[in-house]
């Protein structure tokens, strides 16, 4: 679903028990979504590797210019 919908602006995936492998799949699914403004991944089980996957994706897709 996320691979086909590149206009999603807000996603709440809090508390789903996601692990690093899920972070990689999620990062791949969101890699072409340039409209995402709000992503809640709190209360999951990501470690350093998962954070790296998500951080790289967010660095490429999210425009933080003007953020406060």
C-alpha positions in Angstrom: 0.0 0.0 0.0 2.7 2.5 0.9 4.7 1.7 -2.2 1.8 2.8 -4.4 0.7 5.8 -2.4 3.3 8.5 -2.5 1.0 11.2 -1.2 0.6 10.0 2.4 1.2 13.0 4.7 0.8 11.4 8.2 1.4 7.8 9.4 1.0 6.5 13.0 2.7 3.2 13.4 3.3 3.5 17.2 3.4 0.4 19.3 3.5 -2.2 16.6 6.5 -4.1 17.9 8.5 -3.3 14.7 12.2 -4.4 14.7 15.1 -3.5 12.5 14.0 -5.7 9.6 10.7 -3.9 9.6 12.4 -0.5 9.6 14.3 -1.5 6.4 11.0 -2.5 4.7 9.3 0.7 5.9 12.2 2.8 4.7 12.0 1.2 1.3 8.3 1.7 1.1 8.5 5.4 2.0 11.6 6.1 -0.1 9.6 7.9 -2.8 7.1 9.7 -0.6 8.1 13.4 -0.6 4.9 14.6 1.1 5.3 12.8 4.4 5.2 15.4 7.3 4.4 13.3 10.3 5.7 9.8 11.1 5.1 8.3 14.6 7.2 5.2 15.2 7.3 5.5 19.0 7.1 2.4 21.2 8.6 0.0 18.7 11.8 -2.1 19.0 14.2 -0.5 16.6 17.9 -0.6 17.4 20.8 1.2 15.7 20.4 -0.6 12.4 16.7 0.2 12.1 17.4 3.8 13.0 20.1 4.0 10.3 17.7 2.8 7.6 15.0 5.2 8.7 17.4 8.1 9.1 18.8 7.6 5.6 15.3 7.5 4.1 14.1 10.6 6.0 17.3 12.5 5.1 16.4 12.0 1.4 12.7 12.5 1.5 11.8 15.0 4.3 12.4 18.7 3.8 13.2 20.2 7.2 13.9 23.7 5.9 12.0 26.2 8.1 11.3 23.6 10.8 11.4 24.9 14.3 
